């Protein structure tokens, strides 16, 4: 029998994720796109709710990583700052 094709398109990662960085202490983390806290929330609303677990700051920056191009841009930014 023919099964439906459940594979992701060639250019898409398996699950989108949100990369988060604290602007005060520089701590970085990520949230899975499948996480209930993230699902369906715009980044603006998400960053208002987040707090750094290291220093307690609410000054956080979030970026959505959905495609390999987004991931490459994120890595280029990190390497450019010497982190």
N, C-alpha and C positions, 0 to 999 in steps of 0.2 A: 504494500500500500504506500501511496505517496504521503509523506509527512510534511506539515507546513514548515517553511524555512524560518527558523527562529534565530538565525545568526544575525549579528550586528553588521551594518554596512562596513566596508573596508576602512573608511576613515574615522569611525567612531569608536571611542573607548567603551569597555564593557559597561561601566556605570559612571555617570558624571559625578564629579566631586567638587567640593568647595574648599579652596585653600585659604586659610585665615592666618593673618600676621598681626601681632600686637605692635602698635606703633611706639609704645613706651619702652618695652624691654626687648623687643625683637623676636620673641618666641613665636614659633610657627606650628601650625597643626592643620589637619584637614578633616572634613566631614563628608561622609558618603552621601551621594544624592538620594540613596534609599532611606536614609535616616528620617524618622518621623518629624524631627525638629526642623529639617531642611525642606522636605517635600512640599512643593507648591508655594514656598515663601520667596518673595523677591529679595535680592541681596540687601537692599536698603533696610528692610524690616528685620532681616536676619542679623545684621551688624548692630542694630539697636538693642537686640536682646543679649548679645554675646558679651562676656567679660573674660579677661585673661586669667587663667588659673594660676599663673606664676606671680604676677604683680597686682592683680585685681583691677587693672585699668579697663575702661570701656572704649578706649581709643583703638579700634581694630579695623583692619582692612581685609576685605574678602574679594576673592576672584573665583569665577566659575571656570572649571576646566572640563570642557566637553569634547574637544577634538584634539588630535595630535598637534595641531598648530597652536592651540591654547597652551598645551603642555610645553612646547618648544619656547614660546614667548615667556612663560613663567621661569623656565630654567635659564634663559638668556638674561632675564632681569636679575635673577639671583647671582649669576656669575659675573655680571657687570658691576655689581656692588661689592664684589670681593668677599661674599659671605660663604 
